[in-house]
């Protein structure tokens, strides 16, 4: 159980779809523990395995409504939308109005391989969508309307953390979300 370094935007692991978990063993339980420790240390509301460089479909969350983890998630989203400020530990210090579904139902597995379903609205729905996007190689700025995305990219290019990553050879890429965006993203 340990705190791991968080990968920043520009690292290819963040825009690469993560692999399915097929083995529910001690290593997986250690990954869930490391994700939880890292999320709390940051601090953040959620953290996906790709954000610490592990390309597996695992994420954790801890918000006022509750905490948990989910493995190999699938989402069912409401057509009702919510707007709200959203940030990401892989984009330190940056937040933007990000459209999301108001309600989400996530199905997947716990660290022991048992099927679970998580239902949430508002913040929990936002966290479930944000973290599942990470597992699909989607970052939250992909969800922004064009004008906000342009502002976000300017902010990113001017950030210390991005310029440090760029110097190390990382360049950003964008992918189209596999989830319905109701016409609000590319």
MARVO-39885 format. One record per residue (C-alpha): residue number from 1; residue in three letters; x negated, y, z negated. Coordinates in pm, 1 decimal. Example, Ala and Ser with C-alpha at 12.3 -4.5 7.8 and 13.67 -1.06 7.14 Angstrom:
<r nr="1" rest="ala" xx="-1230.0" yy="-450.0" zz="-780.0"/>
<r nr="2" rest="ser" xx="-1367.0" yy="-106.0" zz="-714.0"/>
This chain:
<r nr="1" rest="unk" xx="0.0" yy="0.0" zz="0.0"/>
<r nr="2" rest="unk" xx="-167.1" yy="312.8" zz="119.1"/>
<r nr="3" rest="unk" xx="-121.9" yy="647.7" zz="283.0"/>
<r nr="4" rest="unk" xx="-213.9" yy="640.0" zz="652.0"/>
<r nr="5" rest="unk" xx="-309.5" yy="928.5" zz="884.9"/>
<r nr="6" rest="unk" xx="-15.2" yy="1061.4" zz="1087.3"/>
<r nr="7" rest="unk" xx="-59.8" yy="1083.9" zz="1464.2"/>
<r nr="8" rest="unk" xx="15.7" yy="1422.1" zz="1621.0"/>
<r nr="9" rest="unk" xx="189.3" yy="1505.9" zz="1947.4"/>
<r nr="10" rest="unk" xx="-48.3" yy="1436.3" zz="2234.0"/>
<r nr="11" rest="unk" xx="-142.5" yy="1091.9" zz="2103.0"/>
<r nr="12" rest="unk" xx="-24.2" yy="837.1" zz="2364.9"/>
<r nr="13" rest="unk" xx="118.2" yy="602.8" zz="2097.2"/>
<r nr="14" rest="unk" xx="397.8" yy="858.6" zz="2041.2"/>
<r nr="15" rest="unk" xx="521.9" yy="839.3" zz="2400.6"/>
<r nr="16" rest="unk" xx="486.1" yy="463.9" zz="2445.7"/>
<r nr="17" rest="unk" xx="784.0" yy="238.4" zz="2363.7"/>
<r nr="18" rest="unk" xx="707.9" yy="20.7" zz="2061.1"/>
<r nr="19" rest="unk" xx="725.3" yy="-357.1" zz="2070.4"/>
<r nr="20" rest="unk" xx="989.5" yy="-564.9" zz="1897.3"/>
<r nr="21" rest="unk" xx="901.8" yy="-717.3" zz="1561.9"/>
<r nr="22" rest="unk" xx="908.2" yy="-1095.2" zz="1596.4"/>
<r nr="23" rest="unk" xx="740.7" yy="-1202.0" zz="1271.0"/>
<r nr="24" rest="unk" xx="884.5" yy="-1103.1" zz="933.8"/>
<r nr="25" rest="unk" xx="587.5" yy="-1166.7" zz="707.6"/>
<r nr="26" rest="unk" xx="365.4" yy="-1008.3" zz="443.5"/>
<r nr="27" rest="unk" xx="198.7" yy="-784.1" zz="705.6"/>
<r nr="28" rest="unk" xx="538.5" yy="-639.6" zz="795.5"/>
<r nr="29" rest="unk" xx="621.9" yy="-576.3" zz="430.1"/>
<r nr="30" rest="unk" xx="283.7" yy="-400.8" zz="392.3"/>
<r nr="31" rest="unk" xx="363.4" yy="-186.0" zz="699.1"/>
<r nr="32" rest="unk" xx="698.7" yy="-82.1" zz="546.7"/>
<r nr="33" rest="unk" xx="519.7" yy="2.8" zz="221.7"/>
<r nr="34" rest="unk" xx="248.5" yy="203.5" zz="402.9"/>
<r nr="35" rest="unk" xx="513.1" yy="393.2" zz="601.3"/>
<r nr="36" rest="unk" xx="702.5" yy="475.0" zz="281.4"/>
<r nr="37" rest="unk" xx="388.2" yy="590.0" zz="98.7"/>
<r nr="38" rest="unk" xx="278.8" yy="801.9" zz="396.6"/>
<r nr="39" rest="unk" xx="625.8" yy="957.4" zz="437.6"/>
<r nr="40" rest="unk" xx="641.5" yy="1050.6" zz="67.7"/>
<r nr="41" rest="unk" xx="286.8" yy="1189.3" zz="73.3"/>
<r nr="42" rest="unk" xx="352.6" yy="1410.2" zz="378.4"/>
<r nr="43" rest="unk" xx="636.7" yy="1474.9" zz="259.1"/>
<r nr="44" rest="unk" xx="900.8" yy="1389.2" zz="517.7"/>
<r nr="45" rest="unk" xx="1254.9" yy="1257.2" zz="560.4"/>
<r nr="46" rest="unk" xx="1153.4" yy="967.7" zz="783.6"/>
<r nr="47" rest="unk" xx="856.8" yy="805.5" zz="952.7"/>
<r nr="48" rest="unk" xx="825.6" yy="556.1" zz="1237.3"/>
<r nr="49" rest="unk" xx="544.0" yy="303.7" zz="1279.5"/>
<r nr="50" rest="unk" xx="409.6" yy="466.8" zz="1600.6"/>
<r nr="51" rest="unk" xx="347.0" yy="782.9" zz="1396.8"/>
<r nr="52" rest="unk" xx="74.5" yy="594.9" zz="1207.8"/>
<r nr="53" rest="unk" xx="-53.5" yy="425.2" zz="1523.4"/>
<r nr="54" rest="unk" xx="136.6" yy="95.6" zz="1493.3"/>
<r nr="55" rest="unk" xx="338.8" yy="22.6" zz="1806.2"/>
<r nr="56" rest="unk" xx="616.2" yy="-179.6" zz="1641.5"/>
<r nr="57" rest="unk" xx="987.3" yy="-103.4" zz="1603.2"/>
<r nr="58" rest="unk" xx="988.9" yy="-15.7" zz="1233.6"/>
<r nr="59" rest="unk" xx="1089.0" yy="302.4" zz="1053.2"/>
<r nr="60" rest="unk" xx="1162.5" yy="425.5" zz="703.0"/>
<r nr="61" rest="unk" xx="1364.6" yy="714.7" zz="564.1"/>
<r nr="62" rest="unk" xx="1428.5" yy="884.3" zz="231.8"/>
<r nr="63" rest="unk" xx="1689.1" yy="1158.4" zz="207.6"/>
<r nr="64" rest="unk" xx="1941.8" yy="1264.7" zz="-54.2"/>
<r nr="65" rest="unk" xx="2200.2" yy="1019.4" zz="85.7"/>
<r nr="66" rest="unk" xx="1962.6" yy="728.2" zz="30.4"/>
<r nr="67" rest="unk" xx="1648.4" yy="558.1" zz="149.1"/>
<r nr="68" rest="unk" xx="1559.6" yy="247.0" zz="339.9"/>
<r nr="69" rest="unk" xx="1390.8" yy="92.1" zz="637.0"/>
<r nr="70" rest="unk" xx="1508.4" yy="-54.5" zz="966.4"/>
<r nr="71" rest="unk" xx="1343.4" yy="-293.4" zz="1209.8"/>
<r nr="72" rest="unk" xx="1432.1" yy="-341.3" zz="1579.3"/>
<r nr="73" rest="unk" xx="1720.0" yy="-90.4" zz="1564.9"/>
<r nr="74" rest="unk" xx="1997.7" yy="-32.9" zz="1813.4"/>
<r nr="75" rest="unk" xx="2224.1" yy="272.1" zz="1792.8"/>
<r nr="76" rest="unk" xx="2588.5" yy="345.2" zz="1858.5"/>
<r nr="77" rest="unk" xx="2645.4" yy="721.6" zz="1866.9"/>
<r nr="78" rest="unk" xx="2958.9" yy="931.7" zz="1839.0"/>
<r nr="79" rest="unk" xx="3050.4" yy="1171.4" zz="2117.0"/>
<r nr="80" rest="unk" xx="3086.2" yy="1449.1" zz="1857.0"/>
<r nr="81" rest="unk" xx="2770.5" yy="1658.6" zz="1841.8"/>
<r nr="82" rest="unk" xx="2591.8" yy="1849.4" zz="1568.8"/>
<r nr="83" rest="unk" xx="2328.3" yy="2117.8" zz="1597.3"/>
<r nr="84" rest="unk" xx="2068.1" yy="2171.4" zz="1331.8"/>
<r nr="85" rest="unk" xx="1707.1" yy="2243.3" zz="1258.4"/>
<r nr="86" rest="unk" xx="1485.0" yy="1944.7" zz="1314.0"/>
<r nr="87" rest="unk" xx="1114.1" yy="1895.7" zz="1262.3"/>
<r nr="88" rest="unk" xx="871.4" yy="1607.7" zz="1279.5"/>
<r nr="89" rest="unk" xx="562.2" yy="1503.5" zz="1089.4"/>
<r nr="90" rest="unk" xx="389.4" yy="1460.6" zz="1427.6"/>
<r nr="91" rest="unk" xx="456.0" yy="1831.9" zz="1499.5"/>
<r nr="92" rest="unk" xx="336.8" yy="1992.8" zz="1173.1"/>
<r nr="93" rest="unk" xx="507.9" yy="2317.3" zz="1080.6"/>
<r nr="94" rest="unk" xx="739.4" yy="2331.5" zz="1385.7"/>
<r nr="95" rest="unk" xx="1120.6" yy="2312.2" zz="1371.6"/>
<r nr="96" rest="unk" xx="1382.7" yy="2373.2" zz="1640.8"/>
<r nr="97" rest="unk" xx="1759.6" yy="2360.6" zz="1683.1"/>
<r nr="98" rest="unk" xx="1808.0" yy="2006.7" zz="1812.6"/>
<r nr="99" rest="unk" xx="2139.2" yy="1864.6" zz="1933.2"/>
<r nr="100" rest="unk" xx="2224.1" yy="1518.4" zz="1799.7"/>
<r nr="101" rest="unk" xx="2529.0" yy="1297.1" zz="1768.3"/>
<r nr="102" rest="unk" xx="2724.8" yy="1374.4" zz="1451.6"/>
<r nr="103" rest="unk" xx="2762.0" yy="1005.5" zz="1358.6"/>
<r nr="104" rest="unk" xx="2533.7" yy="709.5" zz="1415.4"/>
<r nr="105" rest="unk" xx="2563.6" yy="339.1" zz="1348.0"/>
<r nr="106" rest="unk" xx="2226.2" yy="164.7" zz="1347.4"/>
<r nr="107" rest="unk" xx="2197.5" yy="-212.3" zz="1354.1"/>
<r nr="108" rest="unk" xx="1875.6" yy="-402.1" zz="1299.8"/>
<r nr="109" rest="unk" xx="1693.8" yy="-602.6" zz="1036.1"/>
<r nr="110" rest="unk" xx="1533.6" yy="-549.7" zz="697.7"/>
<r nr="111" rest="unk" xx="1173.9" yy="-656.6" zz="627.4"/>
<r nr="112" rest="unk" xx="1293.1" yy="-1008.6" zz="539.5"/>
<r nr="113" rest="unk" xx="1462.1" yy="-1060.6" zz="877.4"/>
<r nr="114" rest="unk" xx="1816.5" yy="-1018.9" zz="743.0"/>
<r nr="115" rest="unk" xx="2058.3" yy="-827.8" zz="968.3"/>
<r nr="116" rest="unk" xx="2170.3" yy="-488.0" zz="835.8"/>
<r nr="117" rest="unk" xx="2391.6" yy="-203.3" zz="953.1"/>
<r nr="118" rest="unk" xx="2342.7" yy="158.1" zz="847.4"/>
<r nr="119" rest="unk" xx="2618.3" yy="412.1" zz="912.5"/>
<r nr="120" rest="unk" xx="2566.3" yy="781.7" zz="867.3"/>
<r nr="121" rest="unk" xx="2680.3" yy="1128.9" zz="957.4"/>
<r nr="122" rest="unk" xx="2504.4" yy="1464.3" zz="961.0"/>
<r nr="123" rest="unk" xx="2148.7" yy="1431.4" zz="817.4"/>
<r nr="124" rest="unk" xx="2142.7" yy="1051.5" zz="798.4"/>
<r nr="125" rest="unk" xx="2270.2" yy="1029.8" zz="1157.4"/>
<r nr="126" rest="unk" xx="2001.1" yy="1278.1" zz="1262.4"/>
<r nr="127" rest="unk" xx="1726.3" yy="1078.0" zz="1087.9"/>
<r nr="128" rest="unk" xx="1843.3" yy="747.8" zz="1239.6"/>
<r nr="129" rest="unk" xx="1842.4" yy="901.7" zz="1587.2"/>
<r nr="130" rest="unk" xx="1509.0" yy="1081.6" zz="1542.1"/>
<r nr="131" rest="unk" xx="1325.8" yy="773.4" zz="1416.0"/>
<r nr="132" rest="unk" xx="1482.1" yy="538.5" zz="1673.1"/>
<r nr="133" rest="unk" xx="1372.1" yy="782.2" zz="1943.1"/>
<r nr="134" rest="unk" xx="1013.6" yy="746.7" zz="1815.5"/>
<r nr="135" rest="unk" xx="1038.7" yy="371.4" zz="1868.0"/>
<r nr="136" rest="unk" xx="1144.2" yy="432.1" zz="2228.9"/>
<r nr="137" rest="unk" xx="855.4" yy="669.3" zz="2301.3"/>
<r nr="138" rest="unk" xx="1078.1" yy="977.6" zz="2274.4"/>
<r nr="139" rest="unk" xx="980.5" yy="1283.1" zz="2070.3"/>
<r nr="140" rest="unk" xx="1234.5" yy="1530.5" zz="1937.2"/>
<r nr="141" rest="unk" xx="1132.8" yy="1813.4" zz="2169.1"/>
<r nr="142" rest="unk" xx="1257.6" yy="1594.4" zz="2456.6"/>
<r nr="143" rest="unk" xx="1606.7" yy="1661.7" zz="2314.6"/>
<r nr="144" rest="unk" xx="1579.6" yy="2041.4" zz="2327.9"/>
<r nr="145" rest="unk" xx="1755.4" yy="2255.9" zz="2583.1"/>
<r nr="146" rest="unk" xx="1515.6" yy="2387.9" zz="2849.5"/>
<r nr="147" rest="unk" xx="1466.7" yy="2732.0" zz="2692.3"/>
<r nr="148" rest="unk" xx="1387.8" yy="2588.3" zz="2347.8"/>
<r nr="149" rest="unk" xx="1158.8" yy="2322.8" zz="2499.2"/>
<r nr="150" rest="unk" xx="960.8" yy="2595.6" zz="2674.2"/>
<r nr="151" rest="unk" xx="923.6" yy="2783.1" zz="2342.5"/>
<r nr="152" rest="unk" xx="825.7" yy="2459.8" zz="2166.0"/>
<r nr="153" rest="unk" xx="552.6" yy="2386.2" zz="2419.8"/>
<r nr="154" rest="unk" xx="410.9" yy="2737.0" zz="2377.0"/>
<r nr="155" rest="unk" xx="413.7" yy="2692.7" zz="1998.5"/>
<r nr="156" rest="unk" xx="244.7" yy="2353.0" zz="2033.5"/>
<r nr="157" rest="unk" xx="-25.9" yy="2487.1" zz="2266.4"/>
<r nr="158" rest="unk" xx="-99.4" yy="2759.3" zz="2010.5"/>
<r nr="159" rest="unk" xx="-117.2" yy="2524.1" zz="1710.6"/>
<r nr="160" rest="unk" xx="-446.4" yy="2426.8" zz="1550.7"/>
<r nr="161" rest="unk" xx="-352.3" yy="2059.4" zz="1525.3"/>
<r nr="162" rest="unk" xx="-270.1" yy="2031.5" zz="1897.3"/>
<r nr="163" rest="unk" xx="-588.0" yy="2203.7" zz="2008.4"/>
<r nr="164" rest="unk" xx="-792.6" yy="1973.1" zz="1786.8"/>
<r nr="165" rest="unk" xx="-619.8" yy="1667.6" zz="1942.4"/>
<r nr="166" rest="unk" xx="-671.3" yy="1809.5" zz="2292.4"/>
<r nr="167" rest="unk" xx="-1042.9" yy="1845.8" zz="2223.5"/>
<r nr="168" rest="unk" xx="-1046.5" yy="1474.8" zz="2140.0"/>
<r nr="169" rest="unk" xx="-892.7" yy="1390.3" zz="2480.0"/>
<r nr="170" rest="unk" xx="-520.4" yy="1356.3" zz="2400.8"/>
<r nr="171" rest="unk" xx="-273.4" yy="1514.7" zz="2641.8"/>
<r nr="172" rest="unk" xx="105.8" yy="1530.9" zz="2601.3"/>
<r nr="173" rest="unk" xx="349.0" yy="1333.8" zz="2813.4"/>
<r nr="174" rest="unk" xx="727.8" yy="1344.0" zz="2822.5"/>
<r nr="175" rest="unk" xx="980.4" yy="1068.3" zz="2876.1"/>
<r nr="176" rest="unk" xx="1351.5" yy="1082.3" zz="2941.1"/>
<r nr="177" rest="unk" xx="1558.6" yy="958.0" zz="2649.5"/>
<r nr="178" rest="unk" xx="1737.2" yy="624.4" zz="2702.9"/>
<r nr="179" rest="unk" xx="2021.2" yy="751.1" zz="2481.6"/>
<r nr="180" rest="unk" xx="2309.0" yy="968.3" zz="2594.3"/>
<r nr="181" rest="unk" xx="2224.0" yy="1332.4" zz="2541.2"/>
<r nr="182" rest="unk" xx="2561.2" yy="1461.3" zz="2657.1"/>
<r nr="183" rest="unk" xx="2387.1" yy="1683.8" zz="2911.9"/>
<r nr="184" rest="unk" xx="2177.4" yy="1865.9" zz="2650.5"/>
<r nr="185" rest="unk" xx="1830.6" yy="1734.3" zz="2740.0"/>
<r nr="186" rest="unk" xx="1631.5" yy="1622.2" zz="3043.1"/>
